[in-house]
Amino acid sequence: MARLVLGLVQMNLSVSVAENLEKAETLLRDVRRQGASIALLPELFPLPWVAAGEDSRAFAFAEDEDGPTLGRMRAIAAEAGIALAVPIYERSGERRFNTTFVLSEHGDILMRYRKNHVPYHPGWYEKYYYEPGDLGFPVFRHQGTTLGVQTCWDNLFPEGSRILALKGAAVILAPRGSGDYSLGRWRTTLAANAMANNCFVATVNRIGMESGGYMFGGDSLVVGPDGEVVAAVEGEDVALAVEIDLGKVQESRVEWPFQGDRRPSLYREISEGPR
């Protein structure tokens, strides 16, 4: 059976970007030693949670693909021989996005995914800092497996996960920045997406108290196609390698053939509005 070893890197992110980068490098090397071939970092790494309020000074944190954060991550990926999913605050010309860059084990950029659904409510004033994504729902290949990305709030909109599954994604990577009060909802949401799309969902959340008094909940984990938790991270600054059996995806799609039973002609009201 084909298997994939995923690395989950759960971090308490401080106000020091330099310290966060140092910590991440240590954890990434650790998860590589555990056998992971691809690793996922938390949402808006390596920054403190800027979206707790509205402060235009935080715009300066945004970087383009040639910026220092991605440059360092590309070097680590190439040196350690590990693919990375790196969520950063991206600047593209005059525009800003919440973007996950996927790097190959050689340090090349395989794909970028820009968060499509952007919230704006107390503690998560994200529309102030970046706009909704404009790249749709791309997928990428790693060791013969198709993967996609859904960033935090995106996972509450099931259409995105469905599109990724229809494109062949066996694994959805879900970087998050969610509070400790909502962990039950997130487990339910991620389990439902995994089960409805016959795929694995791997999520990494921020953890611990950050500036502004926001407590992030951690609970980074991998959910299987049956909706059951395969493995979960325990602790604040920790890396965990999780081996998943990709054969479970095909088994699930035979036993529970949701894709084959879809009736797209009935779904026009989703985009066109109720009749």
C-alpha positions as CSV (number, residue, x, y, z in Angstrom):
1,M,0.0,0.0,0.0
2,A,1.2,3.5,-0.8
3,R,2.0,5.5,2.3
4,L,2.8,9.1,3.0
5,V,4.5,10.5,6.1
6,L,3.2,14.0,7.0
7,G,4.9,16.3,9.5
8,L,2.7,18.5,11.7
9,V,4.6,21.4,13.2
10,Q,2.6,23.0,16.1
11,M,4.1,26.3,17.5
12,N,3.4,29.0,20.0
13,L,4.3,32.0,17.8
14,S,5.7,35.0,19.7
15,V,6.1,38.7,18.8
16,S,9.7,37.9,17.6
17,V,9.7,36.7,14.0
18,A,13.4,35.8,14.3
19,E,12.7,33.5,17.3
20,N,9.8,32.0,15.5
21,L,12.0,31.2,12.5
22,E,14.7,29.6,14.7
23,K,12.1,27.5,16.5
24,A,10.5,26.4,13.2
25,E,13.9,25.3,11.8
26,T,14.6,23.1,14.8
27,L,11.1,21.6,14.7
28,L,11.3,21.0,10.9
29,R,14.6,19.2,11.2
30,D,13.1,17.1,14.0
31,V,10.1,16.0,12.0
32,R,12.4,15.2,9.0
33,R,14.4,12.9,11.3
34,Q,11.1,11.2,12.2
35,G,10.7,10.4,8.6
36,A,8.3,13.1,7.3
37,S,8.6,13.8,3.6
38,I,6.3,16.9,3.8
39,A,5.6,19.2,6.7
40,L,2.9,21.8,7.4
41,L,3.3,25.0,9.5
42,P,0.6,27.1,11.2
43,E,-1.5,29.8,9.5
44,L,0.3,33.2,9.0
45,F,3.7,31.8,10.0
46,P,6.1,33.2,11.4
47,L,4.1,36.2,12.6
48,P,2.3,37.1,15.8
49,W,-1.4,37.2,15.3
50,V,-1.7,40.6,13.6
51,A,-5.5,40.2,12.9
52,A,-6.4,40.6,16.6
53,G,-7.1,44.3,15.8
54,E,-6.6,46.9,13.0
55,D,-3.1,48.3,12.8
56,S,-1.7,49.5,9.5
57,R,1.8,49.1,10.8
58,A,1.4,45.3,10.4
59,F,1.2,45.7,6.6
60,A,5.0,45.9,6.8
61,F,5.1,42.2,7.7
62,A,3.9,41.2,4.2
63,E,6.6,39.6,2.0
64,D,6.8,38.6,-1.6
65,E,8.1,35.2,-2.7
66,D,11.6,36.5,-2.7
67,G,11.3,37.7,0.9
68,P,13.4,36.5,3.9
69,T,10.8,34.0,5.3
70,L,10.3,32.0,2.2
71,G,14.0,32.3,1.3
72,R,14.9,30.6,4.6
73,M,12.2,28.0,4.3
74,R,13.4,27.2,0.8
75,A,16.9,26.7,2.1
76,I,15.7,24.4,4.9
77,A,13.6,22.4,2.4
78,A,16.6,21.8,0.1
79,E,19.1,21.1,2.8
80,A,16.9,18.7,4.8
81,G,15.2,17.2,1.7
82,I,11.7,17.8,2.9
83,A,8.7,19.4,1.1
84,L,7.1,22.2,3.1
85,A,3.7,24.0,3.2
86,V,4.5,27.5,4.4
87,P,1.6,29.9,5.1
88,I,2.9,33.5,5.0
89,Y,1.5,37.0,4.8
90,E,2.1,37.6,1.1
91,R,2.6,40.9,-0.7
92,S,2.0,40.9,-4.5
93,G,2.6,44.3,-5.9
94,E,0.1,46.5,-4.0
95,R,-2.0,43.6,-2.9
96,R,-1.8,41.4,0.1
97,F,-2.9,37.8,0.7
98,N,-2.9,35.0,3.2
99,T,-0.9,32.5,1.1
100,T,0.4,29.0,1.6
101,F,3.5,28.4,-0.5
102,V,4.2,24.7,-1.2
103,L,7.9,24.0,-1.6
104,S,9.5,20.9,-3.0
105,E,12.2,18.9,-1.2
106,H,14.6,20.8,-3.5
107,G,13.3,24.2,-2.3
108,D,11.4,25.0,-5.5
109,I,8.0,26.6,-5.4
110,L,5.5,23.9,-6.4
111,M,2.3,25.9,-5.8
112,R,0.7,28.8,-4.0
113,Y,-2.7,28.8,-2.5
114,R,-4.3,32.1,-1.4
115,K,-7.0,31.9,1.3
116,N,-10.3,32.3,-0.5
117,H,-12.7,33.0,2.3
118,V,-11.6,35.8,4.6
119,P,-13.5,36.6,7.9
120,Y,-14.0,39.9,9.6
121,H,-15.2,39.7,13.2
122,P,-13.7,40.4,16.7
123,G,-10.3,38.8,17.0
124,W,-10.2,37.9,13.3
125,Y,-10.1,41.3,11.5
126,E,-8.6,39.6,8.5
127,K,-10.3,41.6,5.7
128,Y,-8.4,44.6,7.0
129,Y,-5.0,42.9,6.2
130,Y,-5.5,41.0,3.1
131,E,-8.1,40.3,0.3
132,P,-9.8,37.0,-0.7
133,G,-7.7,34.7,-2.9
134,D,-7.7,34.9,-6.7
135,L,-6.1,31.6,-7.6
136,G,-9.0,29.2,-7.1
137,F,-8.3,25.7,-5.7
138,P,-5.1,24.4,-7.2
139,V,-3.5,21.0,-6.3
140,F,0.0,19.8,-6.4
141,R,1.8,16.4,-6.6
142,H,4.2,15.0,-4.0
143,Q,5.6,11.5,-4.2
144,G,2.9,10.5,-6.6
145,T,0.1,11.8,-4.4
146,T,-2.2,14.7,-5.2
147,L,-2.7,17.2,-2.4
148,G,-4.5,20.5,-1.9
149,V,-4.8,23.3,0.7
150,Q,-7.7,24.9,2.6
151,T,-6.7,27.6,5.0
152,C,-8.6,27.9,8.3
153,W,-11.9,29.6,7.5
154,D,-11.9,28.0,4.0
155,N,-12.7,24.7,5.6
156,L,-16.1,26.0,6.7
157,F,-17.1,26.3,3.1
158,P,-17.4,22.7,1.8
159,E,-17.3,23.6,-1.9
160,G,-13.5,24.1,-1.8
161,S,-12.8,20.7,-0.3
162,R,-15.1,19.1,-2.9
163,I,-13.3,20.8,-5.8
164,L,-10.0,19.5,-4.5
165,A,-11.3,16.0,-4.2
166,L,-12.7,16.2,-7.7
167,K,-9.2,17.2,-8.8
168,G,-7.9,14.0,-7.2
169,A,-6.7,15.3,-3.9
170,A,-6.1,12.4,-1.4
171,V,-4.9,14.8,1.3
172,I,-6.0,18.3,2.2
173,L,-3.6,20.4,4.2
174,A,-5.4,22.8,6.5
175,P,-3.2,25.5,8.3
176,R,-5.3,27.2,11.0
177,G,-5.3,30.0,13.5
178,S,-8.3,29.1,15.7
179,G,-9.1,29.8,19.4
180,D,-9.2,27.2,22.2
181,Y,-13.0,27.7,22.6
182,S,-13.8,26.3,19.1
183,L,-11.8,23.0,19.0
184,G,-14.9,20.8,19.1
185,R,-16.4,22.6,16.1
186,W,-13.1,22.3,14.2
187,R,-12.9,18.6,14.8
188,T,-16.4,18.2,13.5
189,T,-15.8,20.3,10.5
190,L,-12.6,18.7,9.5
191,A,-14.0,15.2,10.1
192,A,-17.0,16.0,7.9
193,N,-14.9,17.3,5.1
194,A,-12.6,14.2,5.2
195,M,-15.5,11.8,5.2
196,A,-17.6,13.6,2.6
197,N,-14.6,13.7,0.2
198,N,-13.1,10.3,1.0
199,C,-9.7,11.9,1.8
200,F,-7.3,12.7,4.6
201,V,-7.3,16.2,6.2
202,A,-4.2,17.3,8.1
203,T,-4.4,20.5,10.1
204,V,-1.8,22.5,12.1
205,N,-3.1,25.2,14.4
206,R,-1.3,28.0,16.3
207,I,-1.2,27.3,20.1
208,G,-0.9,29.3,23.3
209,M,-1.5,32.9,24.4
210,E,-0.5,35.6,22.0
211,S,-0.4,39.4,22.1
212,G,-3.9,40.8,22.3
213,G,-4.9,38.2,24.8
214,Y,-5.9,35.5,22.2
215,M,-5.5,31.9,23.3
216,F,-5.0,29.6,20.3
217,G,-6.1,26.0,20.8
218,G,-3.6,23.8,19.0
219,D,-5.2,20.4,18.5
220,S,-3.2,19.8,15.3
221,L,-4.2,16.4,13.9
222,V,-4.8,14.2,10.9
223,V,-8.3,12.9,10.1
224,G,-8.9,9.9,7.9
225,P,-11.5,9.3,5.2
226,D,-13.7,7.6,7.8
227,G,-13.8,10.8,9.8
228,E,-11.8,9.3,12.6
229,V,-8.7,11.0,14.1
230,V,-5.5,9.2,13.0
231,A,-3.1,11.1,15.2
232,A,-3.0,14.3,17.2
233,V,-0.2,16.6,18.5
234,E,0.3,17.0,22.2
235,G,2.3,20.0,23.6
236,E,3.0,23.5,22.5
237,D,6.2,23.5,20.4
238,V,6.3,20.1,19.0
239,A,6.7,18.3,15.7
240,L,5.0,15.0,14.9
241,A,5.4,12.7,11.9
242,V,2.2,10.8,11.0
243,E,2.3,7.9,8.5
244,I,-1.0,7.6,6.6
245,D,-2.2,4.7,4.4
246,L,-3.2,6.2,1.1
247,G,-4.9,3.0,0.2
248,K,-7.7,4.0,2.6
249,V,-8.7,6.8,0.2
250,Q,-9.5,4.4,-2.6
251,E,-11.2,1.9,-0.2
252,S,-13.4,4.7,1.0
253,R,-14.3,5.9,-2.5
254,V,-15.4,2.3,-3.4
255,E,-17.3,1.8,-0.2
256,W,-18.8,5.3,0.0
257,P,-18.9,6.5,-3.6
258,F,-20.0,10.1,-3.1
259,Q,-18.3,11.4,-6.1
260,G,-20.0,9.0,-8.5
261,D,-23.4,9.7,-6.9
262,R,-23.1,13.5,-7.3
263,R,-25.7,15.3,-9.5
264,P,-24.1,18.6,-10.5
265,S,-27.1,19.6,-12.6
266,L,-29.0,20.1,-9.4
267,Y,-26.4,22.4,-7.8
268,R,-26.8,25.5,-10.0
269,E,-28.6,27.3,-7.2
270,I,-25.3,27.4,-5.3
271,S,-23.8,29.8,-7.8
272,E,-27.0,31.3,-9.4
273,G,-29.0,31.7,-6.3
274,P,-32.3,30.0,-5.2
275,R,-35.0,29.8,-7.8
